[in-house]
Amino acid sequence: MNIYLDGIGKKFNTEWIFRNVSLDLHAGEACAILGRNGSGKSTLLQIIAGSIHPTAGKIRYELNGKDITDSLVFRELAMVAPYLEIIEDFTLEEMLDFHFSFKTYLPGIDANKVREILDLKVRKSKTIRQYSSGMKQRLKLALAIFSDVPLLLLDEPVMNLDKAGMEWYLRLVREYAGKRTLVICSNQQAQESAFAGKILQIEDFKS
């Protein structure tokens, strides 16, 4: 998927969070939106996701040579964010069945492969509520990355991950992001710069 941001700005009440963000992203490219907590990273990602509208500027989506309206782009993306919860009363099996009733697995991936890669070593009857915060984050990342969509949006993807979890996440992205468009919000510059070809410092766009 190609995404074109032209002079994007967002304000709440009378305060501009950011202004004049212009960026072109093409299929296979990864962009890291970096900045301190509260700087507007997540707001910009939600604009890219089509879930909120910009105050100024325009955003355009293109897939296979055709424009997609912002109201329909949700069909073409998978997203991980701290404010997006998984259903904690589900078991792993139930969560996979539920999520992939709406999304399609990547080619070559199925529920058994996801369980193998997650390697959570939990009883089948154990609910997600009983998982550690790191296990929950791994599951959220796997659900998004193994969905066959052209756009991946990852907000603070290494939240609650230890060193081994961070390495697992980086392997997952390198092996499975493929030719998709990837946008990551993070305050971990060294972590995300390892594979993001484009870096956007959100604080460069304050008014």
Contacts in CASP RR format, 6 or more apart in sequence:
PFRMAT RR
TARGET T0000
AUTHOR 0000-0000-0000
METHOD contacts of the structure
MODEL  1
MNIYLDGIGKKFNTEWIFRNVSLDLHAGEACAILGRNGSGKSTLLQIIAG
SIHPTAGKIRYELNGKDITDSLVFRELAMVAPYLEIIEDFTLEEMLDFHF
SFKTYLPGIDANKVREILDLKVRKSKTIRQYSSGMKQRLKLALAIFSDVP
LLLLDEPVMNLDKAGMEWYLRLVREYAGKRTLVICSNQQAQESAFAGKIL
QIEDFKS
1 27 0 8 1.000
1 61 0 8 1.000
1 62 0 8 1.000
1 63 0 8 1.000
1 68 0 8 1.000
1 76 0 8 1.000
1 150 0 8 1.000
1 151 0 8 1.000
1 180 0 8 1.000
1 181 0 8 1.000
2 24 0 8 1.000
2 25 0 8 1.000
2 26 0 8 1.000
2 27 0 8 1.000
2 61 0 8 1.000
2 62 0 8 1.000
2 63 0 8 1.000
2 181 0 8 1.000
3 23 0 8 1.000
3 24 0 8 1.000
3 25 0 8 1.000
3 48 0 8 1.000
3 59 0 8 1.000
3 60 0 8 1.000
3 61 0 8 1.000
3 62 0 8 1.000
3 151 0 8 1.000
3 181 0 8 1.000
4 23 0 8 1.000
4 24 0 8 1.000
4 25 0 8 1.000
4 59 0 8 1.000
4 60 0 8 1.000
4 61 0 8 1.000
4 62 0 8 1.000
5 21 0 8 1.000
5 22 0 8 1.000
5 23 0 8 1.000
5 24 0 8 1.000
5 48 0 8 1.000
5 58 0 8 1.000
5 59 0 8 1.000
6 22 0 8 1.000
6 57 0 8 1.000
6 58 0 8 1.000
6 59 0 8 1.000
6 60 0 8 1.000
7 19 0 8 1.000
7 20 0 8 1.000
7 21 0 8 1.000
7 22 0 8 1.000
7 56 0 8 1.000
7 57 0 8 1.000
7 58 0 8 1.000
8 18 0 8 1.000
8 20 0 8 1.000
8 21 0 8 1.000
8 22 0 8 1.000
8 44 0 8 1.000
8 47 0 8 1.000
8 54 0 8 1.000
8 56 0 8 1.000
8 57 0 8 1.000
8 58 0 8 1.000
8 59 0 8 1.000
9 16 0 8 1.000
9 17 0 8 1.000
9 18 0 8 1.000
9 19 0 8 1.000
9 20 0 8 1.000
9 21 0 8 1.000
9 54 0 8 1.000
9 55 0 8 1.000
9 56 0 8 1.000
9 57 0 8 1.000
9 205 0 8 1.000
10 16 0 8 1.000
10 17 0 8 1.000
10 18 0 8 1.000
10 40 0 8 1.000
10 43 0 8 1.000
10 44 0 8 1.000
10 47 0 8 1.000
10 52 0 8 1.000
10 54 0 8 1.000
10 55 0 8 1.000
10 56 0 8 1.000
11 17 0 8 1.000
11 55 0 8 1.000
16 55 0 8 1.000
16 206 0 8 1.000
16 207 0 8 1.000
17 40 0 8 1.000
17 43 0 8 1.000
18 40 0 8 1.000
18 43 0 8 1.000
18 44 0 8 1.000
18 202 0 8 1.000
18 205 0 8 1.000
18 206 0 8 1.000
18 207 0 8 1.000
19 56 0 8 1.000
19 205 0 8 1.000
19 206 0 8 1.000
19 207 0 8 1.000
20 205 0 8 1.000
21 44 0 8 1.000
21 200 0 8 1.000
21 202 0 8 1.000
21 205 0 8 1.000
23 31 0 8 1.000
23 198 0 8 1.000
23 200 0 8 1.000
25 31 0 8 1.000
25 181 0 8 1.000
25 183 0 8 1.000
25 198 0 8 1.000
26 181 0 8 1.000
27 150 0 8 1.000
27 179 0 8 1.000
27 180 0 8 1.000
27 181 0 8 1.000
28 177 0 8 1.000
28 178 0 8 1.000
28 179 0 8 1.000
28 180 0 8 1.000
28 181 0 8 1.000
28 182 0 8 1.000
29 181 0 8 1.000
29 182 0 8 1.000
29 197 0 8 1.000
29 198 0 8 1.000
30 173 0 8 1.000
30 177 0 8 1.000
30 181 0 8 1.000
30 182 0 8 1.000
30 183 0 8 1.000
30 184 0 8 1.000
30 195 0 8 1.000
30 196 0 8 1.000
30 197 0 8 1.000
30 198 0 8 1.000
31 182 0 8 1.000
31 183 0 8 1.000
31 184 0 8 1.000
31 196 0 8 1.000
31 197 0 8 1.000
31 198 0 8 1.000
31 199 0 8 1.000
31 200 0 8 1.000
32 183 0 8 1.000
32 184 0 8 1.000
32 185 0 8 1.000
32 186 0 8 1.000
32 189 0 8 1.000
32 192 0 8 1.000
32 193 0 8 1.000
32 196 0 8 1.000
32 197 0 8 1.000
32 198 0 8 1.000
32 199 0 8 1.000
32 200 0 8 1.000
33 41 0 8 1.000
33 44 0 8 1.000
33 45 0 8 1.000
33 183 0 8 1.000
33 184 0 8 1.000
33 185 0 8 1.000
33 186 0 8 1.000
33 200 0 8 1.000
33 202 0 8 1.000
34 41 0 8 1.000
34 185 0 8 1.000
34 186 0 8 1.000
34 187 0 8 1.000
34 189 0 8 1.000
34 192 0 8 1.000
34 199 0 8 1.000
34 200 0 8 1.000
34 201 0 8 1.000
34 202 0 8 1.000
35 41 0 8 1.000
35 186 0 8 1.000
35 187 0 8 1.000
35 201 0 8 1.000
35 202 0 8 1.000
35 203 0 8 1.000
36 187 0 8 1.000
36 203 0 8 1.000
37 187 0 8 1.000
39 202 0 8 1.000
39 203 0 8 1.000
40 202 0 8 1.000
41 155 0 8 1.000
41 185 0 8 1.000
41 186 0 8 1.000
41 187 0 8 1.000
41 202 0 8 1.000
42 81 0 8 1.000
42 83 0 8 1.000
42 155 0 8 1.000
42 185 0 8 1.000
43 52 0 8 1.000
44 185 0 8 1.000
44 202 0 8 1.000
45 79 0 8 1.000
45 81 0 8 1.000
45 153 0 8 1.000
45 155 0 8 1.000
45 183 0 8 1.000
45 185 0 8 1.000
46 52 0 8 1.000
47 53 0 8 1.000
47 54 0 8 1.000
47 59 0 8 1.000
48 59 0 8 1.000
48 153 0 8 1.000
48 183 0 8 1.000
49 73 0 8 1.000
49 74 0 8 1.000
49 77 0 8 1.000
49 79 0 8 1.000
49 153 0 8 1.000
50 59 0 8 1.000
50 70 0 8 1.000
50 71 0 8 1.000
50 73 0 8 1.000
50 74 0 8 1.000
51 74 0 8 1.000
53 70 0 8 1.000
59 70 0 8 1.000
60 67 0 8 1.000
61 67 0 8 1.000
61 68 0 8 1.000
61 69 0 8 1.000
61 70 0 8 1.000
61 73 0 8 1.000
61 76 0 8 1.000
62 68 0 8 1.000
63 76 0 8 1.000
63 150 0 8 1.000
68 76 0 8 1.000
73 151 0 8 1.000
76 149 0 8 1.000
76 150 0 8 1.000
76 151 0 8 1.000
77 149 0 8 1.000
77 150 0 8 1.000
77 151 0 8 1.000
77 152 0 8 1.000
77 153 0 8 1.000
78 103 0 8 1.000
78 143 0 8 1.000
78 144 0 8 1.000
78 145 0 8 1.000
78 147 0 8 1.000
78 149 0 8 1.000
78 151 0 8 1.000
78 152 0 8 1.000
78 153 0 8 1.000
79 144 0 8 1.000
79 152 0 8 1.000
79 153 0 8 1.000
79 154 0 8 1.000
79 155 0 8 1.000
80 140 0 8 1.000
80 141 0 8 1.000
80 143 0 8 1.000
80 144 0 8 1.000
80 153 0 8 1.000
80 154 0 8 1.000
80 155 0 8 1.000
80 157 0 8 1.000
81 153 0 8 1.000
81 155 0 8 1.000
81 156 0 8 1.000
82 155 0 8 1.000
82 156 0 8 1.000
82 159 0 8 1.000
84 140 0 8 1.000
86 95 0 8 1.000
86 128 0 8 1.000
86 136 0 8 1.000
86 139 0 8 1.000
86 140 0 8 1.000
86 143 0 8 1.000
87 94 0 8 1.000
87 95 0 8 1.000
87 98 0 8 1.000
87 128 0 8 1.000
88 127 0 8 1.000
88 128 0 8 1.000
88 129 0 8 1.000
89 127 0 8 1.000
89 128 0 8 1.000
89 129 0 8 1.000
90 98 0 8 1.000
90 127 0 8 1.000
90 128 0 8 1.000
91 124 0 8 1.000
91 125 0 8 1.000
91 126 0 8 1.000
91 127 0 8 1.000
91 128 0 8 1.000
92 115 0 8 1.000
92 118 0 8 1.000
92 120 0 8 1.000
92 122 0 8 1.000
92 124 0 8 1.000
92 126 0 8 1.000
92 128 0 8 1.000
92 139 0 8 1.000
93 111 0 8 1.000
93 124 0 8 1.000
95 128 0 8 1.000
95 139 0 8 1.000
95 143 0 8 1.000
96 111 0 8 1.000
96 114 0 8 1.000
96 115 0 8 1.000
96 143 0 8 1.000
97 111 0 8 1.000
99 143 0 8 1.000
99 147 0 8 1.000
100 111 0 8 1.000
100 147 0 8 1.000
103 147 0 8 1.000
103 148 0 8 1.000
103 149 0 8 1.000
104 147 0 8 1.000
104 148 0 8 1.000
105 111 0 8 1.000
105 114 0 8 1.000
105 146 0 8 1.000
105 147 0 8 1.000
105 148 0 8 1.000
106 146 0 8 1.000
106 147 0 8 1.000
106 148 0 8 1.000
106 176 0 8 1.000
107 148 0 8 1.000
109 146 0 8 1.000
114 142 0 8 1.000
114 146 0 8 1.000
117 142 0 8 1.000
117 172 0 8 1.000
118 138 0 8 1.000
118 139 0 8 1.000
118 142 0 8 1.000
120 131 0 8 1.000
120 135 0 8 1.000
120 138 0 8 1.000
120 139 0 8 1.000
122 130 0 8 1.000
122 131 0 8 1.000
122 135 0 8 1.000
128 136 0 8 1.000
128 139 0 8 1.000
131 139 0 8 1.000
133 160 0 8 1.000
134 160 0 8 1.000
134 161 0 8 1.000
134 162 0 8 1.000
134 165 0 8 1.000
136 160 0 8 1.000
137 157 0 8 1.000
137 158 0 8 1.000
137 159 0 8 1.000
137 160 0 8 1.000
137 161 0 8 1.000
138 161 0 8 1.000
138 165 0 8 1.000
138 168 0 8 1.000
138 169 0 8 1.000
141 154 0 8 1.000
141 157 0 8 1.000
141 169 0 8 1.000
141 172 0 8 1.000
142 172 0 8 1.000
144 152 0 8 1.000
144 154 0 8 1.000
145 152 0 8 1.000
145 172 0 8 1.000
145 173 0 8 1.000
145 176 0 8 1.000
145 177 0 8 1.000
146 176 0 8 1.000
149 180 0 8 1.000
150 180 0 8 1.000
150 181 0 8 1.000
151 180 0 8 1.000
151 181 0 8 1.000
151 183 0 8 1.000
152 177 0 8 1.000
152 180 0 8 1.000
152 181 0 8 1.000
152 182 0 8 1.000
152 183 0 8 1.000
153 183 0 8 1.000
154 182 0 8 1.000
154 183 0 8 1.000
154 184 0 8 1.000
154 185 0 8 1.000
155 184 0 8 1.000
155 185 0 8 1.000
156 185 0 8 1.000
156 186 0 8 1.000
156 187 0 8 1.000
157 169 0 8 1.000
157 184 0 8 1.000
157 186 0 8 1.000
158 165 0 8 1.000
158 166 0 8 1.000
158 169 0 8 1.000
158 186 0 8 1.000
158 188 0 8 1.000
158 191 0 8 1.000
161 168 0 8 1.000
161 169 0 8 1.000
166 191 0 8 1.000
170 191 0 8 1.000
170 194 0 8 1.000
170 195 0 8 1.000
173 182 0 8 1.000
173 195 0 8 1.000
174 195 0 8 1.000
182 196 0 8 1.000
184 192 0 8 1.000
184 196 0 8 1.000
186 192 0 8 1.000
189 199 0 8 1.000
193 199 0 8 1.000
END
